[in-house]
């Protein structure tokens, strides 16, 4: 089985787990380091997860099924995402985690409803995302890299982050009885931090957990690993022969592209 087929799913689980841990850490940092403040966000996470799975999914499917136009689907999805963010923030959990939950709920809607979200997706990718990354870049202080300690720390962080991901992927491949080449593909795909790490760094800077130099290092690691991923992934994939499952998946993609 080609591991590339399953990498996105594994990344999603990794991201959701990271967001849950981030919510606990941010709530703790915002209210003080006591046992009670750690237990409270953990309890809220359980409540949010249970409500999203048991009540949220059927409610969102019912709502999105009744949107007849792209404008209605976009409006409903926006209200759901902002509403979830507001609820989690009121609970003392990071608002970004609520937005993530809202997005995952909207994603469970039917294919017809998701097609109606194309305008929202276009605006997000072409306008909102570039503005967010521009704002994140303005917070960086590249002059901090002129300090030897900061420069060495940035290189060490990049090395540890990359080696850690590849080591974990190779060990996971060994446990799953995949060969070393498949482990390299998994490591290349999982190594890119990108959006999630930049968001986490921004939250850490806002909470005072990170200073400007630390924030700059984290963002540089995110950028470096993201730029590193495509060439390493292409080189690693070339060494793996496509099996029947992978060829069937590629053919389905070509057929769908031909239909659209």
Phi and psi in degrees as a GROMACS rama.xvg file:
@    title "Ramachandran Plot"
@    xaxis  label "Phi"
@    yaxis  label "Psi"
@TYPE xy
-74.4796  122.97  UNK-2
-68.2099  -19.845  UNK-3
-62.9308  -28.8024  UNK-4
-65.1346  -30.8857  UNK-5
-103.606  -4.1846  UNK-6
-60.4845  -44.9528  UNK-7
-58.1369  -40.6348  UNK-8
-63.2536  -43.078  UNK-9
-62.5024  -38.0081  UNK-10
-64.2507  -39.4387  UNK-11
-62.0803  -44.4316  UNK-12
-61.9849  -41.7041  UNK-13
-60.7581  -43.7183  UNK-14
-66.1393  -45.4262  UNK-15
-63.0401  -42.9048  UNK-16
-61.5391  -42.2208  UNK-17
-63.0272  -39.904  UNK-18
-66.0207  -37.862  UNK-19
-64.4525  -43.5599  UNK-20
-66.2451  -38.6592  UNK-21
-62.2561  -38.7708  UNK-22
-61.7706  -41.8481  UNK-23
-65.8382  -45.3649  UNK-24
-64.437  -43.9651  UNK-25
-66.4768  -38.9702  UNK-26
-65.1226  -39.603  UNK-27
-66.8379  -43.8036  UNK-28
-65.3996  -33.5875  UNK-29
-74.7953  -27.8892  UNK-30
-114.232  -3.00506  UNK-31
109.972  152.738  UNK-32
-90.4759  84.3012  UNK-33
-131.619  158.874  UNK-34
-60.7008  -37.0724  UNK-35
-64.163  -39.7555  UNK-36
-71.7608  -23.6146  UNK-37
-75.8784  -40.7805  UNK-38
-67.6431  -36.4662  UNK-39
-63.3299  -52.5249  UNK-40
-63.0459  -30.9718  UNK-41
-63.705  -42.0824  UNK-42
-64.2261  -42.1951  UNK-43
-64.1957  -35.3662  UNK-44
-62.0196  -41.4562  UNK-45
-62.9779  -43.3942  UNK-46
-63.9226  -45.4267  UNK-47
-62.5617  -45.1648  UNK-48
-62.9794  -43.4924  UNK-49
-64.9771  -44.1789  UNK-50
-64.9071  -38.9086  UNK-51
-64.6214  -41.8135  UNK-52
-74.9203  -41.8941  UNK-53
-87.4566  -36.8443  UNK-54
-111.196  -38.7668  UNK-55
-65.4011  -46.625  UNK-56
-60.9729  -51.7154  UNK-57
-64.374  -35.084  UNK-58
-66.1597  -43.0299  UNK-59
-69.487  -38.9872  UNK-60
-61.5334  -41.0361  UNK-61
-64.3378  -42.7856  UNK-62
-66.2692  -48.578  UNK-63
-69.3076  -27.9588  UNK-64
-66.7848  -19.7394  UNK-65
-99.8361  9.3029  UNK-66
-90.3635  118.32  UNK-67
-94.779  -17.2769  UNK-68
-129.181  158.743  UNK-69
-58.4764  -34.5414  UNK-70
-64.4893  -41.8929  UNK-71
-67.2289  -40.8441  UNK-72
-64.1321  -41.9627  UNK-73
-63.9325  -43.6391  UNK-74
-63.6451  -43.8058  UNK-75
-63.9625  -44.6533  UNK-76
-63.2627  -40.1983  UNK-77
-63.9533  -43.2703  UNK-78
-62.9368  -42.2524  UNK-79
-62.6836  -47.3812  UNK-80
-66.1988  -46.7566  UNK-81
-66.2213  -38.1702  UNK-82
-63.116  -42.9503  UNK-83
-64.3553  -39.1608  UNK-84
-63.503  -41.1917  UNK-85
-65.6106  -38.8232  UNK-86
-65.3894  -46.9281  UNK-87
-66.5824  -35.9807  UNK-88
-65.3317  -38.7657  UNK-89
-64.5386  -28.0208  UNK-90
-81.6793  -3.48307  UNK-91
89.5379  6.21692  UNK-92
-96.7384  151.133  UNK-93
-56.1686  131.224  UNK-94
-60.9404  -31.7533  UNK-95
-62.2034  -32.5505  UNK-96
-66.2644  -39.9409  UNK-97
-63.3833  -39.4365  UNK-98
-63.6188  -38.2213  UNK-99
-62.5061  -45.0069  UNK-100
-61.5474  -43.6318  UNK-101
-61.3933  -40.9943  UNK-102
-64.7588  -39.263  UNK-103
-65.7771  -36.6148  UNK-104
-66.4298  -43.7492  UNK-105
-63.1342  -33.4707  UNK-106
-65.8872  -22.4061  UNK-107
-79.4667  -4.45513  UNK-108
-66.9448  168.715  UNK-109
-65.636  164.968  UNK-110
-61.8081  -36.8625  UNK-111
-64.3691  -42.8751  UNK-112
-65.5867  -39.7318  UNK-113
-67.7535  -32.3098  UNK-114
-65.3823  -30.0339  UNK-115
-70.3007  -12.2431  UNK-116
-89.5909  6.50859  UNK-117
-57.2473  -41.8373  UNK-118
-62.1589  -40.9683  UNK-119
-63.9129  -40.6062  UNK-120
-63.5037  -40.1788  UNK-121
-64.9883  -44.4498  UNK-122
-64.7381  -40.2471  UNK-123
-63.7864  -46.5891  UNK-124
-74.185  -33.4066  UNK-125
-94.8769  -20.6262  UNK-126
-122.717  -59.8514  UNK-127
-67.807  -44.7391  UNK-128
-63.11  -47.2996  UNK-129
-60.0046  -37.9258  UNK-130
-64.1651  -40.0813  UNK-131
-64.9644  -44.4625  UNK-132
-68.4056  -33.0721  UNK-133
-64.7421  -42.3432  UNK-134
-64.6779  -38.8603  UNK-135
-64.6435  -38.2342  UNK-136
-67.2596  -33.7461  UNK-137
-67.092  -21.643  UNK-138
-78.7626  -15.9851  UNK-139
-74.0789  154.22  UNK-140
-129.648  89.8247  UNK-141
-67.1084  -19.9417  UNK-142
-65.947  -20.007  UNK-143
-64.1843  -24.691  UNK-144
-69.42  -13.0403  UNK-145
-69.7014  -17.5578  UNK-146
-81.5449  123.16  UNK-147
-54.1091  -40.0507  UNK-148
-62.1167  -42.8825  UNK-149
-68.0759  -41.7267  UNK-150
-62.9904  -44.0983  UNK-151
-65.7797  -39.3626  UNK-152
-63.0295  -38.0527  UNK-153
-65.2488  -44.7329  UNK-154
-64.369  -40.928  UNK-155
-65.3261  -40.2328  UNK-156
-63.5008  -42.3796  UNK-157
-63.8232  -42.7654  UNK-158
-65.9847  -45.5121  UNK-159
-64.0188  -42.0208  UNK-160
-62.9432  -43.7049  UNK-161
-70.97  -47.9017  UNK-162
-63.3131  -38.9937  UNK-163
-62.542  -43.0815  UNK-164
-66.1829  -46.1266  UNK-165
-67.2352  -37.7929  UNK-166
-64.1887  -45.3609  UNK-167
-62.3669  -39.9931  UNK-168
-66.5143  -41.1708  UNK-169
-66.6088  -39.5906  UNK-170
-66.0273  -40.6795  UNK-171
-63.6433  -39.1133  UNK-172
-64.8094  -38.4945  UNK-173
-64.1875  -42.9057  UNK-174
-64.0822  -38.2436  UNK-175
-82.6458  4.42005  UNK-176
64.047  36.6751  UNK-177
-99.8589  157.767  UNK-178
-80.264  176.29  UNK-179
-64.7483  -35.2893  UNK-180
-64.2905  -39.3005  UNK-181
-65.3129  -36.918  UNK-182
-63.4149  -37.5068  UNK-183
-65.4871  -38.0575  UNK-184
-63.1746  -45.1691  UNK-185
-61.9789  -43.1893  UNK-186
-63.5349  -41.0937  UNK-187
-65.0635  -39.1022  UNK-188
-72.5057  -34.8138  UNK-189
-85.6144  -15.4413  UNK-190
-70.0382  -31.0947  UNK-191
-68.9621  119.621  UNK-192
-84.5846  -58.2437  UNK-193
62.0791  -128.356  UNK-194
-59.316  -48.3732  UNK-195
-59.8009  -45.3266  UNK-196
-67.7447  -35.5917  UNK-197
-66.1169  -40.4259  UNK-198
-63.619  -44.4071  UNK-199
-61.4664  -42.0566  UNK-200
-62.4377  -41.126  UNK-201
-62.6227  -40.1578  UNK-202
-65.5656  -42.7115  UNK-203
-61.7298  -39.0411  UNK-204
-66.575  -40.5027  UNK-205
-66.0913  -37.8012  UNK-206
-79.2524  -10.3185  UNK-207
85.9148  5.9712  UNK-208
-71.5786  -33.8161  UNK-209
-112.729  143.913  UNK-210
-92.9714  -179.334  UNK-211
-63.2598  -38.5059  UNK-212
-66.1498  -44.0314  UNK-213
-64.6176  -40.35  UNK-214
-60.1031  -43.8647  UNK-215
-60.7259  -41.1043  UNK-216
-63.3445  -46.0372  UNK-217
-62.6627  -43.2532  UNK-218
-66.7457  -39.2582  UNK-219
-63.3458  -38.2832  UNK-220
-63.6901  -41.1878  UNK-221
-62.3621  -44.0187  UNK-222
-67.8233  -44.5726  UNK-223
-62.3241  -45.4599  UNK-224
-69.0577  -32.5962  UNK-225
-68.8144  -41.9141  UNK-226
-69.8386  -28.2489  UNK-227
-73.9437  -29.9819  UNK-228
-62.0097  -50.6855  UNK-229
-57.7447  -51.6694  UNK-230
-65.3454  -39.2187  UNK-231
-65.9506  -41.0577  UNK-232
-65.837  -42.3047  UNK-233
-61.9143  -43.3254  UNK-234
-65.3051  -39.8818  UNK-235
-70.9837  -38.1536  UNK-236
-67.4628  -33.4652  UNK-237
-59.0524  -25.88  UNK-238
-87.4605  -0.585878  UNK-239
-110.802  127.657  UNK-240
-81.0579  135.099  UNK-241
-71.0491  133.559  UNK-242
-93.9674  -175.384  UNK-243
-62.4685  -39.5971  UNK-244
-64.0099  -42.8821  UNK-245
-67.1086  -41.3497  UNK-246
-63.4216  -38.372  UNK-247
-65.2264  -39.1959  UNK-248
-65.7732  -42.4969  UNK-249
-63.7888  -37.6114  UNK-250
-66.3328  -39.4415  UNK-251
-63.2171  -38.462  UNK-252
-63.7771  -41.1622  UNK-253
-65.4687  -39.036  UNK-254
-64.3876  -42.3296  UNK-255
-65.7898  -37.8846  UNK-256
-65.4503  -36.6113  UNK-257
-67.345  -36.3476  UNK-258
-68.5795  -43.3491  UNK-259
